Amino acid sequence: MSELHEDIFDEGPAEVAGTRRQQRSTQARSSRRGGAGCLAMILAAAVVLVAIFFAFGSLRSLIPGSSEAKDYAGPGHGSVEVDISSGMAGSEIGETLVEAGVVKSTSGFTQVATAQPDKAASIQPGTYAMLKEMPAADAFDRLLDPANRVAKGITIPEGLWRSEIYAKLAKGTGTPVSAYEKAEKSAKLKLPEQAGGDVEGWLFPSTYEFEKGTSAVAQLNTMITLTTDHLTKAGVAKDDWERTLIVASIVEGESGAADRSKVARVIENRLKDVDGPTVGMLNMDSTVHYIFQGRGKAGTTDEMRASPSPYNTYMHKGLPPGPINNPGGAAIEAAGNPEPGDWLFFVTVDPDTGETKFATTQREHDNNAKEFDQWCADNQDRC
């Protein structure tokens, strides 16, 4: 046995007792230190829990689905207009409503929108008439109702020339007319090949709400896209797009709402009947008006009808070289699908009401034309 082992086993009773007292004292001190450490850890954990509790209490109202979401009791008062931009998320709409004083919290609106995702996705961009301090649910419902949209768009009526359209767009957006004229030549203009580089006829009439800063090219592209959409809807083949728009523009310039498809049929009948009474001539006043860019008169003069312009359908057979205005959906549909019939003539006997009479023979047409002559006699300043 080693010397170290001999010392341990040879300790006397007094020495052993002293050693044991030292061990108990050391253990006691370690126990007290351990207890104090545990207490400190418990107190620190309590502080963290309290902090979390209060933090959660303040953040809880921001969590969708939380019953603590802040909201107005309603029903709201006054009025305010709110702009909802394209592509806004629910939270962004909520922030916009909060800034306008419509709802009390973004979370309150988000909670409502999250519960109805399909409806939330159907909210359209635009300007809405809202109340101040509304309940979030009421504000959400109000945005779903198109009746609450404020009409701030630019309305382009059917049958305008591009020069007239540019003037309206410039007035509504603040973009100068020259920017639209320049846009016609832009490489970014999405004008179909069938148009031959001419935008006339391709600027679809509708009401547009262009966001601030939208370029002239982007605005025209939006209008062109709607035109191609309607040509496709009418079942017109791409190769016939330009021809159809030419016919549709004449239909738009000549007819009343109820007679478009009949006018389209007269045009087609005249084009085919090159040996008939009109010998392939369309004889349309609307094409002559386009030459002189003049409005306000129901008819044309002998001098106007003597113009050598290729757009003068009193002087040249067949269709003019391009559309004479920008037709709407109904005119495009009529040109693409004319009403069956053998009419060769028509005359709007009362431009005030749009009443139009159709005929298959020259004699019948001449009798109808007398009614228009009488209207002109009664309205000399308008003929």
C-alpha positions in Angstrom: 0.0 0.0 0.0 1.3 3.5 -0.9 2.2 6.1 1.6 -0.8 8.3 0.6 -3.2 5.6 1.3 -1.5 4.9 4.6 -2.0 8.5 5.7 -5.8 8.4 5.0 -6.4 5.2 6.8 -4.2 6.1 9.7 -6.1 9.3 10.6 -7.1 9.5 14.2 -10.6 10.2 15.5 -10.0 13.9 16.2 -8.6 14.5 12.8 -11.5 12.7 11.1 -14.1 14.6 13.1 -12.5 17.9 12.1 -12.5 17.0 8.5 -16.2 16.1 8.6 -17.0 19.5 10.2 -15.2 21.3 7.4 -17.1 19.3 4.8 -20.5 20.1 6.4 -19.5 23.8 6.5 -18.5 23.8 2.9 -21.7 22.1 1.8 -23.8 24.6 3.8 -22.1 27.5 2.1 -22.5 25.9 -1.3 -26.2 25.3 -0.5 -26.7 28.9 0.5 -24.9 30.1 -2.7 -27.0 27.7 -4.8 -30.3 28.9 -3.2 -29.4 32.5 -3.8 -28.6 31.8 -7.4 -31.9 30.0 -8.0 -33.8 32.9 -6.4 -32.0 35.3 -8.7 -32.9 33.3 -11.7 -36.5 33.0 -10.6 -36.7 36.8 -10.1 -35.1 37.4 -13.5 -37.5 35.0 -15.2 -40.4 36.8 -13.5 -39.2 40.1 -14.8 -39.1 38.7 -18.3 -42.6 37.2 -18.0 -44.0 40.5 -16.8 -42.3 42.3 -19.7 -43.7 39.8 -22.2 -47.1 40.1 -20.7 -47.2 43.9 -21.1 -45.6 43.7 -24.5 -48.1 41.2 -25.7 -50.9 43.3 -24.3 -49.8 46.3 -26.3 -49.2 44.3 -29.5 -52.2 42.0 -29.2 -54.4 44.6 -31.0 -52.1 44.3 -34.1 -52.6 40.6 -34.5 -55.4 39.6 -37.0 -58.1 37.8 -35.2 -57.4 39.5 -31.9 -60.5 40.6 -30.0 -58.5 43.5 -28.7 -58.2 45.1 -32.2 -59.1 48.8 -31.9 -62.3 49.9 -33.7 -64.8 52.7 -33.8 -68.3 52.1 -32.5 -69.7 53.9 -35.5 -71.8 54.6 -37.4 -69.4 57.3 -38.7 -69.9 60.9 -39.7 -69.0 63.5 -42.3 -67.4 62.4 -45.5 -63.9 61.9 -46.9 -62.6 60.6 -50.3 -60.0 57.8 -50.2 -57.8 56.6 -53.1 -57.3 52.9 -53.3 -54.4 52.1 -55.7 -54.1 49.0 -57.8 -52.3 46.1 -56.1 -52.8 47.3 -52.5 -52.7 44.6 -49.9 -55.3 44.5 -47.1 -52.9 46.0 -44.6 -52.0 48.9 -47.0 -55.7 49.6 -47.5 -56.1 49.6 -43.8 -53.2 52.1 -43.4 -54.7 54.3 -46.0 -58.1 54.3 -44.2 -56.4 55.1 -40.9 -54.5 58.0 -42.4 -57.8 59.4 -43.8 -59.5 59.0 -40.4 -61.9 56.4 -41.6 -61.0 53.4 -39.4 -59.3 53.4 -36.0 -56.6 50.9 -36.6 -54.9 49.0 -39.4 -55.4 45.8 -37.4 -59.1 46.3 -37.1 -59.5 46.5 -40.9 -57.1 43.7 -41.6 -59.0 41.4 -39.2 -62.2 42.0 -41.2 -60.4 41.5 -44.6 -58.6 38.4 -43.5 -61.9 36.8 -42.5 -63.3 37.4 -46.0 -60.4 36.8 -48.5 -62.5 36.4 -51.6 -64.3 39.6 -51.0 -61.1 41.4 -50.1 -59.6 40.4 -53.4 -62.5 41.9 -55.3 -61.9 45.5 -54.0 -61.3 47.6 -57.1 -58.8 50.5 -57.3 -60.4 54.0 -57.5 -61.6 56.8 -55.3 -64.2 56.0 -52.7 -66.6 58.2 -50.7 -66.2 57.1 -47.1 -67.3 58.3 -43.6 -65.0 59.3 -40.9 -64.7 57.1 -37.8 -66.5 54.1 -39.2 -66.4 50.5 -37.9 -63.9 48.5 -39.9 -66.6 46.1 -41.0 -68.7 48.9 -42.4 -65.7 50.4 -44.2 -64.9 47.1 -45.7 -68.5 46.7 -47.0 -68.4 50.2 -48.4 -65.4 49.5 -50.5 -67.1 46.4 -52.0 -70.0 48.5 -53.3 -69.3 50.2 -56.7 -71.9 52.8 -55.9 -69.4 54.4 -53.5 -66.8 54.9 -56.1 -66.3 58.5 -57.0 -66.2 59.0 -60.8 -62.8 60.7 -61.3 -62.0 58.9 -64.5 -61.7 60.3 -67.9 -64.6 59.4 -70.2 -63.8 58.9 -73.8 -67.1 58.8 -75.8 -67.6 56.6 -78.9 -66.7 58.0 -82.3 -64.1 60.6 -81.4 -61.1 61.4 -83.6 -57.7 60.7 -82.0 -57.1 64.5 -81.8 -60.2 64.9 -79.7 -59.2 61.9 -77.5 -55.8 63.4 -76.9 -57.4 66.7 -75.8 -59.6 64.9 -73.3 -56.7 62.8 -72.0 -54.5 65.9 -71.6 -57.2 67.7 -69.7 -57.9 64.8 -67.4 -54.3 63.7 -66.7 -52.2 66.9 -67.1 -50.1 65.1 -69.8 -49.6 67.4 -72.8 -51.1 66.6 -76.1 -47.6 66.6 -77.6 -46.8 63.6 -75.4 -49.6 61.5 -76.9 -48.5 62.5 -80.4 -44.9 61.5 -79.6 -46.2 58.2 -78.1 -47.7 57.2 -81.5 -44.1 56.7 -82.7 -42.7 55.0 -79.6 -41.2 51.6 -79.9 -43.1 50.8 -76.7 -46.5 51.4 -78.3 -48.3 48.0 -78.6 -50.1 48.8 -81.8 -50.9 45.6 -83.7 -49.2 45.1 -87.1 -52.6 45.2 -88.7 -53.0 48.9 -87.8 -50.2 49.9 -90.2 -48.7 52.3 -87.7 -51.8 54.4 -87.4 -53.6 54.6 -83.9 -56.8 56.0 -85.3 -59.6 53.5 -84.7 -57.6 51.6 -82.0 -58.2 53.9 -79.0 -61.1 52.3 -77.3 -63.8 54.6 -75.9 -64.4 54.0 -72.2 -63.9 55.6 -68.8 -60.3 55.4 -67.6 -58.8 56.0 -64.2 -55.1 56.3 -64.9 -52.9 56.6 -61.8 -50.8 59.7 -61.4 -47.6 59.5 -63.4 -48.9 57.0 -66.0 -47.1 57.7 -69.2 -48.8 58.6 -72.5 -47.6 55.4 -74.0 -49.0 53.3 -71.2 -52.3 55.1 -71.4 -52.6 54.5 -75.2 -51.5 50.8 -74.7 -54.4 50.4 -72.3 -56.9 51.7 -74.8 -55.4 49.6 -77.7 -55.6 46.5 -75.6 -59.3 47.0 -75.0 -59.9 47.4 -78.7 -58.2 44.1 -79.5 -60.2 42.5 -76.6 -63.4 43.6 -78.2 -62.3 42.5 -81.7 -61.6 39.0 -80.3 -64.9 39.0 -78.4 -66.7 39.7 -81.7 -65.0 36.7 -83.3 -63.0 38.8 -85.8 -59.9 37.1 -87.2 -56.7 39.1 -86.8 -56.3 39.5 -90.5 -59.6 41.3 -90.5 -59.0 43.6 -87.5 -58.2 46.8 -89.5 -61.0 46.3 -92.0 -63.5 45.6 -89.3 -62.5 48.8 -87.5 -62.9 50.8 -90.7 -66.4 49.5 -91.1 -67.1 50.0 -87.3 -65.9 53.6 -87.4 -68.3 54.4 -90.3 -71.1 52.6 -88.4 -70.3 54.7 -85.3 -70.3 57.9 -87.3 -73.5 57.2 -89.1 -76.0 55.3 -87.0 -78.1 55.4 -83.9 -77.8 52.8 -81.1 -80.5 50.6 -82.5 -79.4 50.6 -86.1 -75.7 49.8 -86.0 -75.9 46.2 -87.4 -78.2 47.4 -90.2 -75.8 50.1 -91.2 -73.0 47.6 -91.2 -75.1 45.4 -93.6 -75.7 48.4 -96.0 -71.9 49.0 -96.1 -71.2 45.4 -97.0 -74.0 45.3 -99.5 -72.7 48.4 -101.3 -69.2 47.1 -101.4 -70.3 43.9 -103.1 -72.9 45.4 -105.5 -70.4 47.3 -107.7 -72.9 47.3 -110.6 -75.9 48.4 -108.5 -77.4 51.8 -107.9 -74.4 53.0 -105.8 -71.8 51.3 -108.1 -69.6 50.3 -105.1 -69.6 53.8 -103.6 -70.3 54.1 -99.9 -71.4 57.8 -100.1 -71.0 58.4 -96.4 -71.1 61.9 -95.0 -69.1 60.7 -91.9 -66.0 60.0 -94.1 -66.2 63.5 -95.5 -66.5 65.1 -92.1 -63.3 63.2 -91.2 -61.5 64.9 -94.0 -62.4 68.4 -92.8 -62.3 67.5 -89.1 -65.5 69.4 -88.6 -68.6 68.6 -86.5 -71.9 70.1 -85.9 -73.5 69.7 -89.3 -75.8 66.8 -90.2 -75.0 66.8 -93.9 -72.2 67.8 -96.4 -71.9 70.4 -99.1 -71.3 69.9 -102.8 -67.9 71.5 -102.3 -67.0 69.1 -99.5 -68.1 66.0 -101.5 -65.8 67.1 -104.3 -62.6 66.6 -102.2 -60.0 64.4 -103.8 -59.1 62.8 -100.4 -59.0 59.0 -100.4 -61.4 59.3 -97.4 -64.1 60.8 -99.6 -66.4 57.9 -100.2 -68.5 60.0 -102.7 -65.4 60.1 -105.0 -63.7 56.8 -104.4 -65.1 53.2 -104.4 -64.6 50.9 -101.5 -63.6 51.5 -98.0 -61.4 54.5 -97.0 -57.8 53.7 -96.2 -58.3 53.7 -92.4 -60.8 54.2 -89.6 -62.4 57.6 -89.5 -62.9 57.6 -85.7 -62.5 55.3 -82.7 -65.5 53.0 -82.4 -67.0 51.4 -79.3 -67.8 47.8 -78.6 -71.3 47.9 -80.1 -70.1 49.2 -83.4 -67.3 46.6 -83.5 -69.8 43.9 -82.8 -72.1 45.2 -85.5 -69.2 45.4 -88.1 -68.1 41.9 -87.2 -71.6 40.5 -87.3 -73.9 42.6 -89.6 -77.6 42.0 -89.5 -78.8 39.9 -92.5 -80.7 42.0 -95.1 -80.6 43.4 -98.6 -80.7 47.1 -97.8 -78.7 49.4 -100.0 -79.8 52.7 -98.5 -80.4 54.4 -95.2 -81.0 57.9 -94.1 -81.3 59.4 -90.6 -84.5 61.3 -91.1 -84.4 63.0 -87.6 -80.9 63.6 -86.3 -82.3 64.7 -83.0 -83.9 61.4 -82.2 -81.6 59.3 -84.4 -84.5 57.8 -86.3 -83.1 56.0 -89.3 -85.0 54.5 -92.3 -83.6 51.8 -94.5 -84.5 51.0 -98.1 -83.7 48.4 -100.8 -84.5 50.6 -103.8 -83.5 54.1 -104.9 -87.2 55.2 -105.1 -87.9 54.1 -101.6 -84.8 55.8 -100.4 -85.6 59.1 -102.2 -88.9 59.2 -100.4 -87.2 58.7 -97.0 -84.6 61.4 -97.9 -87.5 63.9 -98.2 -88.1 63.6 -94.5 -84.4 64.5 -93.8 -84.7 67.4 -96.3 -87.7 68.7 -94.3 -85.7 68.4 -91.0 -82.9 70.4 -92.6 -85.4 73.0 -93.7 -86.6 73.3 -90.1 -83.0 73.4 -88.8 -81.1 75.3 -91.4 -78.3 76.2 -89.0 -77.5 72.5 -88.5 -77.4 71.3 -92.1 
